[in-house]
Amino acid sequence: MNYKAEVKSFVSTNLLFGAPGDIQDDTSFLDTGTVDSTGIFEIIMFLENTYNIKIEAEETIPDNLDSINRISDYLTRKLSPPAKP
């Protein structure tokens, strides 16, 4: 699944109002002010609804949610089946 494209489309449409500007897949939302805390909450709601997941409070950290790449990596980990013993 192409998580990057879906997340980038959501961010562009809903948080940047259709003007992606210079946002790259590795652009930090918080460092650049691209997305504020309310925007992060909207991203969390989008991810939970789109991928039918529950994002726990301890998962709401920049390492998981601060860029298109980080969100894509997080989704890959979260949605991958557990390794068999």
C-alpha positions in Angstrom: 0.0 0.0 0.0 1.2 3.5 -0.8 0.9 5.2 2.6 3.1 8.1 1.6 0.8 9.2 -1.3 -2.4 8.8 0.8 -1.0 10.8 3.8 0.6 13.5 1.6 -2.8 13.9 -0.2 -4.6 14.2 3.1 -2.1 16.7 4.5 -2.1 18.8 1.3 -5.9 18.8 0.9 -6.9 19.2 4.6 -4.1 21.0 6.3 -2.4 23.0 3.5 -5.7 23.6 1.6 -4.5 22.1 -1.6 -1.2 23.9 -1.8 1.6 21.5 -0.9 4.3 24.1 -1.5 7.7 22.7 -0.6 6.6 19.8 1.5 8.8 16.9 0.9 8.4 13.4 2.3 11.1 14.1 5.0 9.9 17.6 5.9 9.4 17.9 9.6 5.9 19.2 10.2 6.7 20.6 13.6 10.2 22.1 12.8 8.8 24.0 9.8 5.5 24.9 11.3 3.7 23.1 8.5 1.4 21.3 10.8 0.5 22.5 14.4 -0.8 20.3 17.3 -4.4 20.5 16.0 -3.2 19.3 12.6 -1.4 16.4 14.2 -4.7 15.5 15.9 -6.4 15.6 12.5 -3.7 13.3 11.1 -4.2 10.9 13.9 -8.0 10.8 13.3 -7.4 10.3 9.6 -5.0 7.4 10.2 -7.3 5.8 12.7 -10.3 6.0 10.4 -8.5 5.2 7.1 -6.5 2.2 8.4 -8.9 1.0 11.1 -6.2 1.3 13.8 -6.0 2.7 17.3 -3.0 5.0 17.9 -2.1 4.8 21.5 -1.0 7.9 23.5 2.5 6.6 23.8 2.7 6.3 20.0 1.9 10.0 19.4 5.5 11.1 19.2 7.5 12.9 16.5 9.4 9.7 15.6 6.0 8.3 14.4 4.1 11.4 13.2 6.4 14.3 12.2 6.7 13.8 8.5 5.3 11.9 5.6 8.2 9.4 5.8 7.8 8.9 9.5 4.1 8.3 9.2 4.6 5.9 6.4 7.2 4.0 8.4 4.9 4.0 11.4 2.0 2.6 9.4 4.2 -0.1 7.9 5.3 -1.2 11.4 1.8 -0.9 12.9 0.0 -2.7 10.0 2.5 -5.5 9.4 1.5 -8.9 10.7 3.5 -10.0 13.8 6.5 -12.1 13.1 6.0 -15.8 13.6 8.1 -17.4 16.3 
